[in-house]
Amino acid sequence: MPETILSPDYFRKDAVPMPLPAPRAVGLTRLLGGLDVGESAIVPRRSTNDLHKTGAALNMTFTARRLDAEWSRVWRTA
């Protein structure tokens, strides 16, 4: 019988337990949560894609400006 997703051997348990990876946004959330109104931080540009979601989770408002191809500056506005 060919192996399918329903076959008992399709999934295999790791021999050594692997820890869950830390969420990627944890560092950004911690950094932005520590900013007071008017303070700024430099973050990777890809981090600013969901800046409004991070702000909503922290109950804060941020704005960002591109510095170059890799970095943006983020300010806490409220």
Backbone as XML, in Angstrom:
<?xml version="1.0"?>
<chain id="A" units="angstrom">
  <residue number="1" name="MET">
    <atom name="N" x="0.842" y="-1.180" z="0.000"/>
    <atom name="CA" x="0.000" y="0.000" z="0.000"/>
    <atom name="C" x="0.889" y="1.247" z="0.000"/>
  </residue>
  <residue number="2" name="PRO">
    <atom name="N" x="0.634" y="2.204" z="-0.898"/>
    <atom name="CA" x="1.462" y="3.419" z="-0.943"/>
    <atom name="C" x="1.259" y="4.269" z="0.308"/>
  </residue>
  <residue number="3" name="GLU">
    <atom name="N" x="2.327" y="4.990" z="0.681"/>
    <atom name="CA" x="2.268" y="5.841" z="1.872"/>
    <atom name="C" x="1.406" y="7.064" z="1.589"/>
  </residue>
  <residue number="4" name="THR">
    <atom name="N" x="0.449" y="7.320" z="2.441"/>
    <atom name="CA" x="-0.405" y="8.509" z="2.333"/>
    <atom name="C" x="-0.364" y="9.239" z="3.656"/>
  </residue>
  <residue number="5" name="ILE">
    <atom name="N" x="-1.006" y="10.388" z="3.685"/>
    <atom name="CA" x="-1.029" y="11.171" z="4.926"/>
    <atom name="C" x="-1.742" y="10.428" z="6.046"/>
  </residue>
  <residue number="6" name="LEU">
    <atom name="N" x="-2.588" y="9.460" z="5.694"/>
    <atom name="CA" x="-3.311" y="8.697" z="6.705"/>
    <atom name="C" x="-2.534" y="7.468" z="7.167"/>
  </residue>
  <residue number="7" name="SER">
    <atom name="N" x="-1.411" y="7.165" z="6.517"/>
    <atom name="CA" x="-0.609" y="6.006" z="6.911"/>
    <atom name="C" x="-0.013" y="6.238" z="8.299"/>
  </residue>
  <residue number="8" name="PRO">
    <atom name="N" x="0.060" y="5.203" z="9.141"/>
    <atom name="CA" x="0.611" y="5.385" z="10.484"/>
    <atom name="C" x="2.081" y="5.792" z="10.489"/>
  </residue>
  <residue number="9" name="ASP">
    <atom name="N" x="2.839" y="5.504" z="9.436"/>
    <atom name="CA" x="4.267" y="5.836" z="9.395"/>
    <atom name="C" x="4.542" y="7.189" z="8.743"/>
  </residue>
  <residue number="10" name="TYR">
    <atom name="N" x="3.524" y="7.912" z="8.351"/>
    <atom name="CA" x="3.731" y="9.186" z="7.661"/>
    <atom name="C" x="4.348" y="10.212" z="8.603"/>
  </residue>
  <residue number="11" name="PHE">
    <atom name="N" x="3.882" y="10.266" z="9.848"/>
    <atom name="CA" x="4.429" y="11.196" z="10.842"/>
    <atom name="C" x="5.356" y="10.436" z="11.767"/>
  </residue>
  <residue number="12" name="ARG">
    <atom name="N" x="6.469" y="11.072" z="12.108"/>
    <atom name="CA" x="7.440" y="10.431" z="12.998"/>
    <atom name="C" x="7.769" y="11.375" z="14.143"/>
  </residue>
  <residue number="13" name="LYS">
    <atom name="N" x="7.803" y="10.836" z="15.333"/>
    <atom name="CA" x="8.161" y="11.629" z="16.501"/>
    <atom name="C" x="9.665" y="11.861" z="16.517"/>
  </residue>
  <residue number="14" name="ASP">
    <atom name="N" x="10.093" y="13.062" z="16.911"/>
    <atom name="CA" x="11.523" y="13.359" z="17.021"/>
    <atom name="C" x="12.136" y="12.502" z="18.126"/>
  </residue>
  <residue number="15" name="ALA">
    <atom name="N" x="13.317" y="11.980" z="17.847"/>
    <atom name="CA" x="14.013" y="11.179" z="18.859"/>
    <atom name="C" x="14.439" y="12.050" z="20.034"/>
  </residue>
  <residue number="16" name="VAL">
    <atom name="N" x="14.817" y="13.276" z="19.741"/>
    <atom name="CA" x="15.214" y="14.231" z="20.779"/>
    <atom name="C" x="14.168" y="15.343" z="20.792"/>
  </residue>
  <residue number="17" name="PRO">
    <atom name="N" x="13.566" y="15.641" z="21.945"/>
    <atom name="CA" x="12.558" y="16.710" z="21.999"/>
    <atom name="C" x="13.140" y="18.044" z="21.543"/>
  </residue>
  <residue number="18" name="MET">
    <atom name="N" x="12.417" y="18.731" z="20.679"/>
    <atom name="CA" x="12.841" y="20.032" z="20.179"/>
    <atom name="C" x="11.992" y="21.109" z="20.834"/>
  </residue>
  <residue number="19" name="PRO">
    <atom name="N" x="12.607" y="22.164" z="21.360"/>
    <atom name="CA" x="11.809" y="23.232" z="21.978"/>
    <atom name="C" x="11.045" y="24.018" z="20.919"/>
  </residue>
  <residue number="20" name="LEU">
    <atom name="N" x="9.935" y="24.586" z="21.322"/>
    <atom name="CA" x="9.177" y="25.428" z="20.410"/>
    <atom name="C" x="9.977" y="26.684" z="20.105"/>
  </residue>
  <residue number="21" name="PRO">
    <atom name="N" x="9.956" y="27.143" z="18.872"/>
    <atom name="CA" x="10.679" y="28.381" z="18.561"/>
    <atom name="C" x="9.975" y="29.576" z="19.193"/>
  </residue>
  <residue number="22" name="ALA">
    <atom name="N" x="10.755" y="30.565" z="19.558"/>
    <atom name="CA" x="10.184" y="31.794" z="20.114"/>
    <atom name="C" x="9.493" y="32.557" z="18.990"/>
  </residue>
  <residue number="23" name="PRO">
    <atom name="N" x="8.380" y="33.199" z="19.276"/>
    <atom name="CA" x="7.736" y="34.010" z="18.234"/>
    <atom name="C" x="8.688" y="35.086" z="17.748"/>
  </residue>
  <residue number="24" name="ARG">
    <atom name="N" x="8.673" y="35.343" z="16.465"/>
    <atom name="CA" x="9.594" y="36.333" z="15.898"/>
    <atom name="C" x="9.306" y="37.742" z="16.387"/>
  </residue>
  <residue number="25" name="ALA">
    <atom name="N" x="8.057" y="38.020" z="16.680"/>
    <atom name="CA" x="7.688" y="39.390" z="17.059"/>
    <atom name="C" x="7.953" y="39.702" z="18.519"/>
  </residue>
  <residue number="26" name="VAL">
    <atom name="N" x="8.395" y="38.728" z="19.312"/>
    <atom name="CA" x="8.594" y="38.975" z="20.739"/>
    <atom name="C" x="9.580" y="40.103" z="20.975"/>
  </residue>
  <residue number="27" name="GLY">
    <atom name="N" x="10.699" y="40.098" z="20.294"/>
    <atom name="CA" x="11.696" y="41.153" z="20.478"/>
    <atom name="C" x="11.165" y="42.519" z="20.070"/>
  </residue>
  <residue number="28" name="LEU">
    <atom name="N" x="10.432" y="42.564" z="18.965"/>
    <atom name="CA" x="9.856" y="43.829" z="18.506"/>
    <atom name="C" x="8.811" y="44.326" z="19.496"/>
  </residue>
  <residue number="29" name="THR">
    <atom name="N" x="7.966" y="43.436" z="19.978"/>
    <atom name="CA" x="6.935" y="43.820" z="20.942"/>
    <atom name="C" x="7.566" y="44.349" z="22.223"/>
  </residue>
  <residue number="30" name="ARG">
    <atom name="N" x="8.600" y="43.685" z="22.697"/>
    <atom name="CA" x="9.297" y="44.141" z="23.906"/>
    <atom name="C" x="9.925" y="45.515" z="23.678"/>
  </residue>
  <residue number="31" name="LEU">
    <atom name="N" x="10.577" y="45.704" z="22.533"/>
    <atom name="CA" x="11.220" y="46.978" z="22.226"/>
    <atom name="C" x="10.194" y="48.100" z="22.136"/>
  </residue>
  <residue number="32" name="LEU">
    <atom name="N" x="9.131" y="47.883" z="21.366"/>
    <atom name="CA" x="8.136" y="48.930" z="21.182"/>
    <atom name="C" x="7.356" y="49.196" z="22.464"/>
  </residue>
  <residue number="33" name="GLY">
    <atom name="N" x="7.132" y="48.168" z="23.272"/>
    <atom name="CA" x="6.434" y="48.349" z="24.542"/>
    <atom name="C" x="7.210" y="49.213" z="25.514"/>
  </residue>
  <residue number="34" name="GLY">
    <atom name="N" x="8.520" y="49.294" z="25.335"/>
    <atom name="CA" x="9.362" y="50.101" z="26.218"/>
    <atom name="C" x="9.519" y="51.540" z="25.785"/>
  </residue>
  <residue number="35" name="LEU">
    <atom name="N" x="8.943" y="51.909" z="24.636"/>
    <atom name="CA" x="9.074" y="53.292" z="24.159"/>
    <atom name="C" x="8.028" y="54.191" z="24.801"/>
  </residue>
  <residue number="36" name="ASP">
    <atom name="N" x="8.453" y="55.379" z="25.220"/>
    <atom name="CA" x="7.513" y="56.399" z="25.682"/>
    <atom name="C" x="7.095" y="57.237" z="24.479"/>
  </residue>
  <residue number="37" name="VAL">
    <atom name="N" x="6.049" y="58.011" z="24.638"/>
    <atom name="CA" x="5.571" y="58.871" z="23.545"/>
    <atom name="C" x="6.700" y="59.788" z="23.102"/>
  </residue>
  <residue number="38" name="GLY">
    <atom name="N" x="6.955" y="59.825" z="21.805"/>
    <atom name="CA" x="8.003" y="60.660" z="21.245"/>
    <atom name="C" x="9.341" y="59.956" z="21.086"/>
  </residue>
  <residue number="39" name="GLU">
    <atom name="N" x="9.523" y="58.817" z="21.737"/>
    <atom name="CA" x="10.777" y="58.083" z="21.592"/>
    <atom name="C" x="10.754" y="57.278" z="20.302"/>
  </residue>
  <residue number="40" name="SER">
    <atom name="N" x="11.944" y="56.931" z="19.817"/>
    <atom name="CA" x="12.037" y="56.182" z="18.564"/>
    <atom name="C" x="13.014" y="55.027" z="18.701"/>
  </residue>
  <residue number="41" name="ALA">
    <atom name="N" x="12.938" y="54.128" z="17.733"/>
    <atom name="CA" x="13.839" y="52.980" z="17.669"/>
    <atom name="C" x="14.055" y="52.629" z="16.209"/>
  </residue>
  <residue number="42" name="ILE">
    <atom name="N" x="15.191" y="52.016" z="15.925"/>
    <atom name="CA" x="15.485" y="51.541" z="14.571"/>
    <atom name="C" x="15.207" y="50.047" z="14.535"/>
  </residue>
  <residue number="43" name="VAL">
    <atom name="N" x="14.403" y="49.622" z="13.555"/>
    <atom name="CA" x="13.996" y="48.221" z="13.439"/>
    <atom name="C" x="14.164" y="47.762" z="11.988"/>
  </residue>
  <residue number="44" name="PRO">
    <atom name="N" x="14.288" y="46.465" z="11.761"/>
    <atom name="CA" x="14.330" y="45.972" z="10.373"/>
    <atom name="C" x="13.036" y="46.337" z="9.639"/>
  </residue>
  <residue number="45" name="ARG">
    <atom name="N" x="13.145" y="46.703" z="8.376"/>
    <atom name="CA" x="11.978" y="47.129" z="7.598"/>
    <atom name="C" x="10.892" y="46.076" z="7.572"/>
  </residue>
  <residue number="46" name="ARG">
    <atom name="N" x="11.272" y="44.794" z="7.498"/>
    <atom name="CA" x="10.253" y="43.736" z="7.424"/>
    <atom name="C" x="9.408" y="43.685" z="8.686"/>
  </residue>
  <residue number="47" name="SER">
    <atom name="N" x="9.930" y="44.221" z="9.804"/>
    <atom name="CA" x="9.186" y="44.237" z="11.068"/>
    <atom name="C" x="8.057" y="45.256" z="11.049"/>
  </residue>
  <residue number="48" name="THR">
    <atom name="N" x="8.151" y="46.239" z="10.190"/>
    <atom name="CA" x="7.148" y="47.307" z="10.188"/>
    <atom name="C" x="5.904" y="46.928" z="9.399"/>
  </residue>
  <residue number="49" name="ASN">
    <atom name="N" x="5.892" y="45.776" z="8.740"/>
    <atom name="CA" x="4.724" y="45.365" z="7.963"/>
    <atom name="C" x="3.476" y="45.238" z="8.832"/>
  </residue>
  <residue number="50" name="ASP">
    <atom name="N" x="3.612" y="44.703" z="10.030"/>
    <atom name="CA" x="2.480" y="44.515" z="10.927"/>
    <atom name="C" x="2.549" y="45.449" z="12.123"/>
  </residue>
  <residue number="51" name="LEU">
    <atom name="N" x="3.085" y="46.641" z="11.914"/>
    <atom name="CA" x="3.250" y="47.594" z="13.009"/>
    <atom name="C" x="1.913" y="47.980" z="13.638"/>
  </residue>
  <residue number="52" name="HIS">
    <atom name="N" x="0.869" y="48.094" z="12.822"/>
    <atom name="CA" x="-0.441" y="48.463" z="13.367"/>
    <atom name="C" x="-0.994" y="47.352" z="14.255"/>
  </residue>
  <residue number="53" name="LYS">
    <atom name="N" x="-0.711" y="46.083" z="13.919"/>
    <atom name="CA" x="-1.171" y="44.966" z="14.758"/>
    <atom name="C" x="-0.426" y="44.951" z="16.092"/>
  </residue>
  <residue number="54" name="THR">
    <atom name="N" x="0.881" y="45.191" z="16.050"/>
    <atom name="CA" x="1.670" y="45.246" z="17.286"/>
    <atom name="C" x="1.189" y="46.400" z="18.147"/>
  </residue>
  <residue number="55" name="GLY">
    <atom name="N" x="0.934" y="47.546" z="17.530"/>
    <atom name="CA" x="0.433" y="48.696" z="18.272"/>
    <atom name="C" x="-0.919" y="48.425" z="18.907"/>
  </residue>
  <residue number="56" name="ALA">
    <atom name="N" x="-1.801" y="47.750" z="18.174"/>
    <atom name="CA" x="-3.121" y="47.423" z="18.725"/>
    <atom name="C" x="-2.986" y="46.480" z="19.916"/>
  </residue>
  <residue number="57" name="ALA">
    <atom name="N" x="-2.065" y="45.525" z="19.823"/>
    <atom name="CA" x="-1.857" y="44.580" z="20.924"/>
    <atom name="C" x="-1.316" y="45.292" z="22.162"/>
  </residue>
  <residue number="58" name="LEU">
    <atom name="N" x="-0.509" y="46.318" z="21.957"/>
    <atom name="CA" x="0.075" y="47.072" z="23.070"/>
    <atom name="C" x="-0.780" y="48.259" z="23.493"/>
  </residue>
  <residue number="59" name="ASN">
    <atom name="N" x="-1.860" y="48.531" z="22.736"/>
    <atom name="CA" x="-2.710" y="49.699" z="22.967"/>
    <atom name="C" x="-1.894" y="50.986" z="22.836"/>
  </residue>
  <residue number="60" name="MET">
    <atom name="N" x="-1.043" y="51.013" z="21.797"/>
    <atom name="CA" x="-0.186" y="52.158" z="21.515"/>
    <atom name="C" x="-0.275" y="52.468" z="20.021"/>
  </residue>
  <residue number="61" name="THR">
    <atom name="N" x="0.189" y="53.647" z="19.628"/>
    <atom name="CA" x="0.189" y="54.038" z="18.224"/>
    <atom name="C" x="1.620" y="54.358" z="17.804"/>
  </residue>
  <residue number="62" name="PHE">
    <atom name="N" x="2.005" y="53.871" z="16.626"/>
    <atom name="CA" x="3.356" y="54.080" z="16.113"/>
    <atom name="C" x="3.304" y="54.580" z="14.682"/>
  </residue>
  <residue number="63" name="THR">
    <atom name="N" x="4.366" y="55.256" z="14.279"/>
    <atom name="CA" x="4.555" y="55.617" z="12.885"/>
    <atom name="C" x="5.982" y="55.250" z="12.513"/>
  </residue>
  <residue number="64" name="ALA">
    <atom name="N" x="6.211" y="54.956" z="11.243"/>
    <atom name="CA" x="7.545" y="54.513" z="10.804"/>
    <atom name="C" x="7.956" y="55.259" z="9.553"/>
  </residue>
  <residue number="65" name="ARG">
    <atom name="N" x="9.248" y="55.450" z="9.411"/>
    <atom name="CA" x="9.837" y="56.044" z="8.208"/>
    <atom name="C" x="11.001" y="55.177" z="7.766"/>
  </residue>
  <residue number="66" name="ARG">
    <atom name="N" x="11.083" y="54.940" z="6.491"/>
    <atom name="CA" x="12.155" y="54.126" z="5.916"/>
    <atom name="C" x="13.474" y="54.875" z="5.995"/>
  </residue>
  <residue number="67" name="LEU">
    <atom name="N" x="14.507" y="54.187" z="6.485"/>
    <atom name="CA" x="15.854" y="54.768" z="6.506"/>
    <atom name="C" x="16.641" y="54.335" z="5.277"/>
  </residue>
  <residue number="68" name="ASP">
    <atom name="N" x="16.578" y="53.066" z="4.961"/>
    <atom name="CA" x="17.239" y="52.523" z="3.765"/>
    <atom name="C" x="16.538" y="51.222" z="3.394"/>
  </residue>
  <residue number="69" name="ALA">
    <atom name="N" x="17.171" y="50.402" z="2.579"/>
    <atom name="CA" x="16.544" y="49.171" z="2.113"/>
    <atom name="C" x="16.297" y="48.154" z="3.220"/>
  </residue>
  <residue number="70" name="GLU">
    <atom name="N" x="17.036" y="48.251" z="4.326"/>
    <atom name="CA" x="16.912" y="47.248" z="5.385"/>
    <atom name="C" x="16.335" y="47.764" z="6.698"/>
  </residue>
  <residue number="71" name="TRP">
    <atom name="N" x="16.382" y="49.060" z="6.940"/>
    <atom name="CA" x="16.026" y="49.588" z="8.263"/>
    <atom name="C" x="14.979" y="50.682" z="8.185"/>
  </residue>
  <residue number="72" name="SER">
    <atom name="N" x="14.171" y="50.786" z="9.247"/>
    <atom name="CA" x="13.180" y="51.867" z="9.412"/>
    <atom name="C" x="13.293" y="52.403" z="10.822"/>
  </residue>
  <residue number="73" name="ARG">
    <atom name="N" x="12.904" y="53.669" z="10.985"/>
    <atom name="CA" x="12.823" y="54.246" z="12.320"/>
    <atom name="C" x="11.349" y="54.290" z="12.700"/>
  </residue>
  <residue number="74" name="VAL">
    <atom name="N" x="11.053" y="53.852" z="13.928"/>
    <atom name="CA" x="9.685" y="53.803" z="14.433"/>
    <atom name="C" x="9.579" y="54.758" z="15.617"/>
  </residue>
  <residue number="75" name="TRP">
    <atom name="N" x="8.520" y="55.594" z="15.619"/>
    <atom name="CA" x="8.245" y="56.485" z="16.732"/>
    <atom name="C" x="6.934" y="56.092" z="17.383"/>
  </residue>
  <residue number="76" name="ARG">
    <atom name="N" x="6.897" y="56.209" z="18.701"/>
    <atom name="CA" x="5.620" y="56.031" z="19.399"/>
    <atom name="C" x="4.937" y="57.378" z="19.420"/>
  </residue>
  <residue number="77" name="THR">
    <atom name="N" x="3.730" y="57.432" z="18.872"/>
    <atom name="CA" x="2.997" y="58.702" z="18.785"/>
    <atom name="C" x="1.922" y="58.816" z="19.858"/>
  </residue>
  <residue number="78" name="ALA">
    <atom name="N" x="1.458" y="57.718" z="20.411"/>
    <atom name="CA" x="0.443" y="57.787" z="21.485"/>
    <atom name="C" x="0.453" y="56.493" z="22.267"/>
  </residue>
</chain>
